[in-house]
């Protein structure tokens, strides 16, 4: 068994502040206060930490940009709106180590000079939200928020529950949701670090990303590089489900082979896996030697995405799986731009026909054309990636990789 | 105006007073309205317009956007059955069919308004597929027996 970093408290969760402090917690926050905002941003930047929500953007660059903004009204948002199909690692992280996530959040707020932060938890994660609320209360009562705001002022953290909308995990849609509007994404640029929540400079990070921060600040920039690869430092959480005997959340250093993850989760004799969630790619046994890292996935035309992995045995109808993904996107499209609103519906109709074996013969060609239109012309990532899995399935079918 | 509606308007005013009048509080207010009335009544949108200066059209926009808000009444308790990829591999469709048989049509309150069921997007409970939420708590893996109990009013 490999050393567990992010999941080290998973077997014996520290659910009250005393237990968390006794197991080494809060040392990162103490060090952050001692070394100052600029140094915290430098360390996080040098550590090579990349956002774990799916896009893999360097966290330090975001923080430095917000820290250096001319405007003094700034925000920090913790994106806990986990809703990528097949993804549940943030829920497990929140439920088993809420204080480590919150410590990372507080360090982030301090680093960028935010006076106000929002923790946006998906509406269906009520238990996780209640736990976070209680833990936040303990931290506040013990004085750990004091003086973290700009110029030693107060820091306020507000917990928000979503309303049941996948698109609100997209950062600009999430801002609109907090502001009191429909969660419709906005065109970027401007990026959130320049004009985010309430059009002010905003740092927004995923739960798993900030969970890395306390250790990075405590141990210095080289610590994260003790795990993983040159271009993907650190460890990654994977949510494994589907046809597997031990579904659950697993942690591996970047660069570990996909086969190792499958073995851990008890996934054997597979036809394929879907890696990266609904916007992920289908991978077949010939690719199970793939190193799980940003660059390793990229080389095979795949993506780690949120780290979701759904396993399929030889009897699974992958067109039926694709139909489910198509239904998901058609349902979750916010409807604001035409390529995505109409495209996801047409895509779903064709996938339904293929899953039921009543295709007219030209679906694959049309799906590929539609994929190009949605990728080129949609406003946000939902439309850009709604056809990624479908495209990978069509390619795999062409190479004769599908069973049956 | 009937007494029930007058009382409902009074309650919505109280919820707004507790939650806040700023536009940024709109979703939290609507979630509380949904929680109490099991839908967002048209009259609630009018109260929100008066108290929060949010046009009725905007409230309607949010209610039709977010899955956890509904225009029409749902059950006081809702069974949400995930229909996405991982749960589909583990028989989610058959469970939805069972719910239709045991409880009734999707999104229609049954048992005197006590209960309704709906299909929903991935709940993030994939390791316990097929997943459902009942009374906002995970009910996973969902079984036919559990659906039967709920449908029979025994859960």
Boltz contact constraints between the chains, C-beta under 6 A:
constraints:
  - contact:
      token1: [A, 82]
      token2: [B, 124]
      max_distance: 6.0
  - contact:
      token1: [A, 85]
      token2: [B, 84]
      max_distance: 6.0
  - contact:
      token1: [A, 85]
      token2: [B, 85]
      max_distance: 6.0
  - contact:
      token1: [A, 85]
      token2: [B, 122]
      max_distance: 6.0
  - contact:
      token1: [A, 86]
      token2: [B, 86]
      max_distance: 6.0
  - contact:
      token1: [A, 86]
      token2: [B, 126]
      max_distance: 6.0
  - contact:
      token1: [A, 88]
      token2: [B, 124]
      max_distance: 6.0
  - contact:
      token1: [A, 88]
      token2: [B, 126]
      max_distance: 6.0
  - contact:
      token1: [A, 91]
      token2: [B, 124]
      max_distance: 6.0
  - contact:
      token1: [A, 123]
      token2: [B, 68]
      max_distance: 6.0
  - contact:
      token1: [A, 124]
      token2: [B, 123]
      max_distance: 6.0
  - contact:
      token1: [A, 126]
      token2: [B, 136]
      max_distance: 6.0
  - contact:
      token1: [A, 163]
      token2: [B, 27]
      max_distance: 6.0
  - contact:
      token1: [A, 163]
      token2: [B, 66]
      max_distance: 6.0
  - contact:
      token1: [A, 163]
      token2: [B, 68]
      max_distance: 6.0
  - contact:
      token1: [A, 163]
      token2: [B, 69]
      max_distance: 6.0
  - contact:
      token1: [A, 164]
      token2: [B, 66]
      max_distance: 6.0
  - contact:
      token1: [A, 164]
      token2: [B, 67]
      max_distance: 6.0
  - contact:
      token1: [A, 164]
      token2: [B, 68]
      max_distance: 6.0
  - contact:
      token1: [A, 165]
      token2: [B, 66]
      max_distance: 6.0
  - contact:
      token1: [A, 179]
      token2: [B, 24]
      max_distance: 6.0
  - contact:
      token1: [A, 180]
      token2: [B, 23]
      max_distance: 6.0
  - contact:
      token1: [A, 180]
      token2: [B, 24]
      max_distance: 6.0
  - contact:
      token1: [A, 180]
      token2: [B, 26]
      max_distance: 6.0
  - contact:
      token1: [A, 182]
      token2: [B, 61]
      max_distance: 6.0
  - contact:
      token1: [A, 182]
      token2: [B, 62]
      max_distance: 6.0
  - contact:
      token1: [A, 182]
      token2: [B, 65]
      max_distance: 6.0
  - contact:
      token1: [A, 241]
      token2: [B, 86]
      max_distance: 6.0
  - contact:
      token1: [A, 241]
      token2: [B, 126]
      max_distance: 6.0
  - contact:
      token1: [A, 241]
      token2: [B, 127]
      max_distance: 6.0
  - contact:
      token1: [A, 242]
      token2: [B, 86]
      max_distance: 6.0
  - contact:
      token1: [A, 242]
      token2: [B, 89]
      max_distance: 6.0
  - contact:
      token1: [A, 247]
      token2: [B, 127]
      max_distance: 6.0
  - contact:
      token1: [A, 248]
      token2: [B, 127]
      max_distance: 6.0
  - contact:
      token1: [A, 310]
      token2: [B, 85]
      max_distance: 6.0
  - contact:
      token1: [A, 310]
      token2: [B, 86]
      max_distance: 6.0
  - contact:
      token1: [A, 321]
      token2: [B, 85]
      max_distance: 6.0
  - contact:
      token1: [A, 324]
      token2: [B, 84]
      max_distance: 6.0
  - contact:
      token1: [A, 324]
      token2: [B, 85]
      max_distance: 6.0
  - contact:
      token1: [A, 324]
      token2: [B, 88]
      max_distance: 6.0
  - contact:
      token1: [A, 328]
      token2: [B, 84]
      max_distance: 6.0
